[in-house]
Amino acid sequence: MKIKNCILIIASLLAVSACDYDDVNTSTTGVSDDELKQKGLIYGAPFMAMQQRVIPIGSPSLTTGPGNDLQNTDLISSGSYIGYFGNNNNWANNPLEATWYFTENRMVYAYKNFYSTFFQSWIDIHNLVKDSDLPSDQAIGALSDIVKVIAWSRATDVFGPIAYTRAGQGEISPKFDAQEDVYKAMLADLAAAVEVLNRAPAQILPSYDLIYGGNTAQWIKLANSVMLRLAVRTHFKNEALAREYIEKALNPDNGGVMEVVADAAKIGDGPLMPLKNSMMASVEEYGETRMGATIWAYLKGYSDGRISKMFTEVGSGTWYDPKEYRFLPPTNNQPKDASFADDMSKPIVTDATPLYWMRASEVYFLRAEAVLYGLASGDVQSLYETGVRTSFEEHGVTGVDSYLAKTTLPLDINMEDCLFNEDYASAMQPGNTSPKWDDYKTSNRQEEQLQKIMTQKYLALYPNAVEAWTEYRRTGYPYVAKPADTQAYSRIGAAEDARVPERFRFAPSEYQTNPNMAEIPALLGGPDQGATTLWWVRDNRPKQPAN
């Protein structure tokens, strides 16, 4: 019902915003003004809906619906695992993924949020353009495919195998692809989309593009940047594949990658459609999403100025109640309480705060990793430091020069630090790193440099939780705080020292509706459970020192 309401809202906007589509495309398509206007109406609604499903967001009229979806994908799951957020609830009477309960109904819900709801919007466009020779249709199809890759890269990075190469072929029970094959297909789709867009007009669907307002050059930069993201992710497992697409992504003749703050791909309230940041439901209405232990340890240990842009201080400011940042640990095992929420630092977010798909700072860290492993040319230290500088600029924070000279470590989390979980502690300093590039602790320079890159990338990615969780699982960095619930590991078949789940499992009911699901364990290379590692995890991933 909520999806239908959303489409009705979009449709009402289309009627008043279709007038400029023909102005920017008529000269290159060879079709009439009326035909172009009709194309805008046909493609506009599903394209706007697609963009809202990458990271769940919606109109204010949808109330808490998108907020519940975002809790499932980013706030109480991936964001909690990676320590961006702590949850002011243990959901003792309704176990959720926050405490590593991967129940039937929650996994059905997760697969819907990561994959199937998006599919419904994408297929509407795909079916219209797949056999068309019109340049206008091909350009729209290219935009659609870029959004599809961004959305379904999140799906495969959470579940592993997904139906990708055969999606849209009309099969009632589609076959799933192994994750390596999904990555190969996503990279090929991005390269094809860039090729099409480099021949396209300067604007495409400007009245329906919630990300760049129809700016084709910006979509090309985003596609190349996502290509770089996915290619770098593969290099520990398929170096040839990684090298091929890193070269394509960084080739300036293909349109370039993100370099400046203004290149960011973000979605939020704007002139084309009223949208409400979907974190607001969990932060303000439910009083549940609060500052996480891991990010607290890094931001406080590094005296990182970005903390004031990410989280609120709590306390009255008196000598007996000083202003400070307070956090909740992963898998918080304390029940919900109103005063508990008030005494914890909140993520700083308003209705109008955008959600970010990708930012320029991430691209610099991706380039640094590529150079570190000989997959691209450049200077690793310069790229690393530019990534940090760009992140500071993205948050409007000064002091980056002194920050990059710091040799301090993240704070250990002691019992007195965790106000309402007084028996919780987690050491964060053993084996950890500082912001200063040449502050080395061992003789393994490459490994320490990777750790520095990934640690600063973690801070720059906030609050893009799925991406941060993925990079931690892939590389083993940054080190994260241990779960407060000491039995969480047992619910996913993991070892006792597991810090995060490796993936979501598929709901058992999915196996009953699609016989091809029987192939999932073989495609995974292990049982369909939360402890089975995904394809891109490196073989020598470090294990965090026990504490």
C-alpha positions in Angstrom: 0.0 0.0 0.0 2.8 2.4 0.8 4.6 1.7 -2.5 1.3 2.5 -4.3 1.0 5.8 -2.4 4.5 6.7 -3.4 3.8 6.1 -7.1 0.7 8.3 -6.9 2.8 11.1 -5.4 5.4 10.7 -8.1 2.8 10.7 -10.8 1.3 13.9 -9.6 4.8 15.5 -9.9 5.4 14.2 -13.4 2.5 16.1 -14.8 4.0 19.5 -13.9 7.7 18.6 -14.5 7.7 17.0 -17.9 8.0 20.2 -20.0 11.8 20.4 -20.3 12.6 16.9 -21.3 12.1 17.5 -25.0 14.0 20.8 -24.9 17.3 19.1 -24.1 16.9 15.9 -26.2 15.0 16.7 -29.4 18.1 17.3 -31.5 19.7 13.9 -30.9 16.8 11.4 -30.9 15.0 11.9 -34.1 11.5 11.6 -32.5 8.8 14.2 -32.1 8.3 16.5 -29.1 5.1 14.7 -28.2 6.9 11.4 -28.2 9.6 12.6 -26.0 7.2 14.1 -23.6 5.4 10.8 -23.4 8.7 9.0 -22.9 9.3 11.3 -19.9 6.0 10.3 -18.4 6.5 6.6 -19.0 10.1 6.5 -17.7 9.9 9.2 -15.1 7.8 7.4 -12.4 9.8 4.2 -12.3 13.1 6.1 -12.5 12.2 8.2 -9.5 11.0 5.1 -7.6 14.3 3.3 -8.4 16.4 6.0 -6.9 14.4 5.9 -3.7 15.0 2.2 -3.3 18.9 2.2 -3.5 19.1 3.3 0.1 15.5 3.4 1.4 14.0 7.0 1.5 10.6 8.3 0.7 8.1 11.1 0.9 7.2 12.5 4.4 3.7 11.2 3.7 5.0 7.7 4.0 5.7 8.3 7.7 7.8 5.5 9.2 7.8 3.1 6.3 11.1 4.0 4.7 12.5 4.4 8.2 11.7 0.8 9.0 13.3 -0.3 5.8 16.5 1.6 6.6 16.6 0.1 10.0 16.6 -3.3 8.4 19.3 -2.5 5.9 21.6 0.0 7.6 20.8 1.0 11.1 20.1 -2.0 13.3 22.1 -4.4 11.1 25.1 -3.3 9.1 25.5 0.0 11.0 25.4 -1.8 14.3 27.9 -4.5 13.2 30.4 -2.0 12.0 29.9 0.2 15.1 28.6 3.4 13.4 25.4 3.0 15.6 24.4 1.4 18.8 20.8 0.5 19.5 18.7 1.7 22.4 16.8 -1.6 22.4 17.5 -5.3 22.7 14.1 -6.3 21.2 14.0 -9.1 23.7 10.4 -10.0 22.8 11.0 -9.7 19.1 14.6 -10.8 18.3 16.0 -8.9 15.3 19.1 -8.8 13.2 20.6 -6.3 15.6 21.5 -9.2 17.9 22.2 -11.6 15.0 18.8 -13.3 15.0 18.2 -13.9 11.3 14.6 -14.9 11.6 12.3 -16.0 8.7 10.2 -12.8 8.6 13.2 -10.4 9.0 15.2 -12.1 6.2 12.2 -12.0 3.9 11.9 -8.3 4.7 15.6 -7.8 4.1 15.6 -9.5 0.7 12.6 -7.3 -0.3 14.5 -4.2 0.8 17.8 -5.0 -0.8 16.5 -6.7 -4.0 12.9 -7.4 -5.0 11.2 -4.0 -4.4 13.9 -2.3 -6.5 13.4 -5.0 -9.2 9.8 -3.9 -9.7 10.8 -0.4 -10.7 13.8 -1.4 -12.8 11.9 -3.9 -14.9 9.4 -1.3 -16.0 12.2 0.6 -17.7 14.2 -2.4 -18.8 11.2 -3.9 -20.7 10.7 -0.6 -22.6 14.4 -0.1 -23.6 16.0 -3.5 -23.9 15.3 -3.9 -27.7 15.2 -0.2 -28.7 17.7 1.3 -31.1 16.7 4.9 -30.2 19.6 6.8 -28.6 17.2 8.4 -26.1 16.0 4.9 -25.0 19.6 3.6 -24.8 20.6 6.6 -22.6 17.7 6.1 -20.3 18.5 2.4 -20.1 22.2 3.3 -19.2 21.0 5.5 -16.3 18.7 2.7 -15.2 21.5 0.1 -15.3 23.9 2.3 -13.2 21.2 2.7 -10.5 20.6 -1.1 -10.7 24.3 -1.9 -10.2 24.5 0.4 -7.2 21.3 -1.1 -5.6 22.1 -4.7 -6.3 25.8 -4.4 -5.4 24.3 -3.8 -1.9 22.2 -6.9 -2.3 25.0 -9.2 -3.3 27.3 -7.8 -0.6 24.8 -8.7 2.0 23.4 -12.1 0.7 26.1 -13.3 -1.7 24.4 -15.1 -4.7 21.6 -13.1 -6.3 19.6 -13.4 -9.6 21.5 -10.9 -11.7 22.4 -12.1 -15.2 18.9 -13.6 -15.8 17.0 -10.8 -14.1 14.3 -9.4 -16.3 14.0 -12.5 -18.5 10.5 -13.3 -17.3 11.4 -16.4 -15.3 9.1 -17.2 -12.5 11.9 -19.0 -10.6 15.1 -17.3 -11.7 18.5 -18.9 -11.3 21.0 -17.3 -9.0 24.5 -16.3 -9.9 27.6 -16.9 -7.8 29.0 -13.6 -6.5 32.0 -13.6 -8.7 29.7 -13.8 -11.7 27.5 -11.1 -10.4 30.6 -8.8 -10.1 31.7 -9.6 -13.6 28.3 -8.7 -14.9 28.0 -5.5 -12.9 31.3 -4.3 -14.1 30.4 -5.1 -17.7 27.1 -3.3 -17.3 28.8 -0.2 -15.9 31.3 -0.1 -18.8 28.5 -0.4 -21.3 26.5 2.3 -19.6 29.5 4.7 -19.7 30.1 4.0 -23.4 26.4 4.9 -24.1 26.4 8.0 -21.9 29.6 9.3 -23.5 27.6 9.6 -26.7 24.4 11.0 -25.1 23.1 14.5 -24.8 24.2 16.7 -21.9 21.0 16.1 -20.0 18.8 13.0 -19.6 15.5 13.0 -17.7 16.2 16.2 -15.8 12.7 16.4 -14.4 13.0 13.0 -12.8 16.6 12.7 -11.8 16.7 13.1 -8.0 20.5 12.7 -7.9 22.1 15.0 -10.5 19.2 16.8 -12.1 19.8 15.1 -15.5 23.5 16.0 -15.7 25.0 13.3 -17.9 28.6 14.1 -17.1 28.0 13.6 -13.4 26.3 10.2 -14.1 29.4 9.2 -16.0 31.7 10.1 -13.1 29.4 8.2 -10.7 29.4 5.1 -13.0 33.2 5.2 -13.3 33.6 5.7 -9.5 31.3 2.7 -8.8 33.2 0.7 -11.4 36.4 1.6 -9.4 34.7 0.6 -6.1 33.7 -2.8 -7.4 36.9 -3.5 -9.3 39.1 -2.7 -6.3 36.8 -5.0 -4.2 37.7 -8.0 -6.5 41.5 -7.7 -6.5 42.3 -10.1 -3.8 40.4 -12.8 -5.7 40.6 -11.9 -9.4 43.5 -9.6 -10.0 43.0 -9.7 -13.8 39.4 -8.6 -13.5 40.3 -5.9 -11.1 43.1 -4.5 -13.3 40.9 -4.4 -16.4 38.2 -2.3 -14.8 40.4 -0.2 -12.7 42.1 0.9 -15.9 38.7 1.6 -17.5 37.4 3.5 -14.5 40.5 5.7 -14.3 40.9 6.4 -18.0 40.2 10.1 -18.4 38.9 9.5 -21.9 36.0 7.6 -20.3 34.8 10.7 -18.4 36.7 10.6 -15.2 35.8 9.7 -11.6 34.6 11.8 -8.6 37.3 14.3 -7.5 35.5 17.1 -5.6 32.9 17.4 -2.9 30.3 18.6 -5.4 30.5 15.3 -7.3 28.8 13.4 -4.5 25.8 11.2 -5.4 23.2 12.0 -2.8 19.4 11.9 -2.5 17.2 14.0 -0.3 14.5 16.7 -0.1 14.6 18.8 -3.2 12.6 20.7 -5.9 11.6 17.6 -7.8 10.1 15.7 -4.9 9.7 16.2 -1.2 11.7 13.5 0.6 12.4 12.9 4.3 15.7 11.5 5.6 14.7 8.0 6.6 17.1 7.9 9.6 14.7 10.3 11.4 12.2 7.6 12.4 14.8 5.5 14.3 16.7 8.5 15.7 13.9 10.7 16.8 10.5 8.9 16.7 11.7 5.6 18.1 14.6 6.9 20.1 16.7 3.9 19.2 19.6 4.7 16.8 22.5 6.2 18.8 26.3 6.6 18.5 28.2 3.3 18.2 31.1 2.2 20.2 33.6 1.6 17.4 33.3 5.0 15.8 33.4 6.6 19.3 36.8 4.9 19.9 38.3 6.3 16.7 36.8 9.7 16.7 37.7 10.3 20.4 41.1 8.6 20.2 42.1 10.7 17.2 40.5 13.9 18.5 38.7 14.0 15.2 36.8 17.2 14.5 34.3 15.4 12.3 32.7 14.0 15.5 30.8 17.3 16.0 29.3 17.0 12.6 28.2 13.4 13.1 26.9 13.1 16.6 25.4 15.3 19.4 27.0 15.9 22.8 25.0 15.0 25.9 25.2 16.3 29.4 24.3 19.7 30.9 27.8 21.1 30.9 28.2 21.3 34.6 31.2 19.9 36.5 29.2 16.9 37.7 27.5 16.4 34.3 30.0 17.5 31.6 29.2 17.6 27.9 30.5 14.5 26.3 29.9 11.9 23.6 28.3 8.7 24.8 27.8 5.5 22.9 26.1 2.1 22.9 28.0 -1.1 22.1 27.2 -3.6 19.3 24.4 -6.0 20.1 23.4 -3.9 23.1 21.8 -6.3 25.6 20.0 -3.7 27.7 16.2 -3.1 27.4 14.8 0.1 25.9 14.3 3.0 28.3 13.4 6.7 27.6 16.1 8.2 29.8 18.6 5.8 28.3 17.9 7.3 24.8 18.2 10.8 26.1 21.7 10.1 27.6 23.2 8.8 24.5 24.7 10.8 21.6 22.4 11.0 18.5 23.4 10.9 14.9 23.1 14.5 13.7 20.3 14.4 11.1 17.3 16.4 10.0 14.4 15.8 7.7 16.4 17.5 4.9 19.7 15.7 5.5 20.6 13.7 2.3 21.5 10.1 2.1 24.8 9.5 0.3 25.4 6.8 -2.3 29.0 7.8 -2.9 31.4 10.7 -2.2 34.7 11.8 -3.6 36.6 11.0 -0.4 35.9 7.3 -1.0 37.3 7.4 -4.5 40.6 8.7 -3.2 40.9 5.8 -0.8 39.9 3.4 -3.6 42.7 4.8 -5.8 45.1 4.6 -2.9 44.4 0.9 -2.4 44.7 0.3 -6.2 48.1 1.9 -6.2 49.2 0.1 -3.1 48.8 -3.2 -4.9 50.3 -2.2 -8.2 46.9 -1.9 -10.0 47.2 1.8 -10.9 49.8 4.5 -11.0 50.1 7.3 -8.5 51.4 8.0 -5.0 49.7 6.1 -2.2 50.4 8.5 0.6 49.2 11.5 -1.5 46.0 9.7 -2.4 45.4 8.6 1.2 46.0 12.1 2.6 43.8 13.6 -0.1 41.0 11.2 0.9 41.3 12.4 4.5 41.4 16.1 3.4 38.4 15.6 1.1 36.4 13.9 3.9 37.1 16.9 6.3 35.9 19.2 3.5 32.8 17.1 3.0 32.0 17.6 6.7 33.0 21.3 6.8 35.7 20.7 9.3 39.2 22.3 9.6 42.4 21.1 11.2 43.3 18.4 8.8 47.0 19.2 8.7 47.4 18.6 12.4 45.2 15.5 12.2 47.4 13.9 9.6 50.4 14.3 11.9 48.7 12.5 14.8 50.3 9.3 16.1 47.6 8.6 18.6 45.5 5.4 18.6 41.8 4.9 19.0 40.6 4.6 22.6 40.2 1.4 24.4 36.6 1.0 25.6 36.6 0.6 29.4 33.8 -0.3 31.7 33.4 3.3 32.9 33.0 4.5 29.3 29.9 2.6 28.6 27.4 4.3 30.8 24.5 1.9 30.7 26.4 -1.3 30.0 28.8 -1.2 32.9 30.1 -4.7 32.4 31.1 -4.0 28.8 34.7 -3.3 27.7 36.6 -3.8 24.4 40.3 -3.2 23.7 40.8 -1.2 20.5 44.5 -0.3 20.7 46.3 -3.6 20.3 47.5 -3.9 16.7 45.8 -0.6 15.7 47.0 2.4 13.7 47.2 6.2 13.8 46.3 8.8 11.1 50.0 9.6 10.4 51.0 7.9 7.2 54.6 6.9 8.1 53.9 6.0 11.8 54.6 2.3 11.5 54.6 -0.3 14.2 55.9 -3.3 12.2 58.1 -4.2 9.2 55.0 -5.1 7.1 54.6 -1.7 5.5 52.0 -2.7 2.9 49.7 -4.3 5.5 49.9 -1.3 7.8 49.3 1.1 4.9 46.2 -0.9 4.0 45.0 -0.7 7.6 45.5 3.1 7.5 43.6 3.4 4.2 40.7 1.3 5.4 40.5 3.0 8.8 40.2 6.4 7.4 37.9 5.1 4.7 35.6 3.8 7.4 35.4 7.3 9.0 34.8 8.9 5.6 32.1 6.5 4.6 29.8 7.3 7.6 26.9 6.7 7.6 27.0 4.4 4.5 26.8 1.3 6.7 26.5 -1.5 4.2 29.6 -0.2 2.4 31.6 0.0 5.6 30.5 -3.5 6.7 31.5 -4.8 3.3 35.0 -3.3 3.4 35.6 -4.6 7.0 34.6 -8.1 6.0 36.7 -7.9 2.8 39.9 -6.6 4.4 39.6 -7.1 8.2 39.9 -3.4 8.8 39.3 -1.3 10.7 39.3 -3.1 14.0 35.9 -3.0 15.6 34.4 -3.3 19.1 33.3 -6.7 20.2 29.6 -7.6 20.6 28.1 -7.0 24.0 25.8 -10.1 23.6 28.3 -12.9 24.2 26.0 -15.5 22.7 25.4 -13.6 19.4 27.9 -15.8 17.5 26.0 -19.0 18.3 23.0 -17.8 16.3 24.8 -17.7 13.0 27.1 -20.7 13.3 30.2 -18.5 13.8 33.3 -19.0 16.0 33.1 -17.5 19.5 35.5 -14.7 18.6 33.4 -13.4 15.6 33.1 -9.6 15.6 30.4 -9.3 12.9 28.2 -11.6 10.8 29.6 -12.3 7.4 26.3 -12.1 5.6 22.5 -12.4 5.9 21.0 -15.8 5.2 18.1 -16.5 2.9 14.7 -17.1 4.6 13.8 -20.8 4.5 10.5 -20.0 2.8 12.5 -18.8 -0.3 13.7 -22.4 -0.8 10.1 -23.5 -1.0 9.1 -21.0 -3.7 12.1 -21.2 -6.0 13.7 -24.7 -6.7 16.8 -23.0 -8.0 17.6 -21.9 -4.4 18.9 -25.4 -3.8 22.0 -24.3 -5.5 22.7 -21.5 -3.0 25.2 -23.5 -0.7 27.2 -24.5 -3.8 27.2 -20.9 -5.1 28.3 -19.7 -1.6 30.9 -22.4 -1.1 29.4 -23.1 2.3 26.1 -23.4 4.3 23.5 -20.7 4.0 24.2 -19.1 7.4 25.5 -15.9 8.8 29.0 -17.2 9.3 29.8 -18.2 5.7 32.2 -15.7 4.1 31.5 -14.1 0.8 33.7 -14.4 -2.4 35.7 -11.2 -2.1 37.0 -11.9 1.4 40.8 -12.1 1.2 42.5 -15.3 2.2 44.9 -13.7 4.7 42.3 -11.5 6.3 43.8 -10.6 9.8 42.1 -11.6 13.0 41.7 -8.8 15.5 43.5 -9.4 18.8 41.2 -11.1 21.3 40.1 -9.2 24.4 
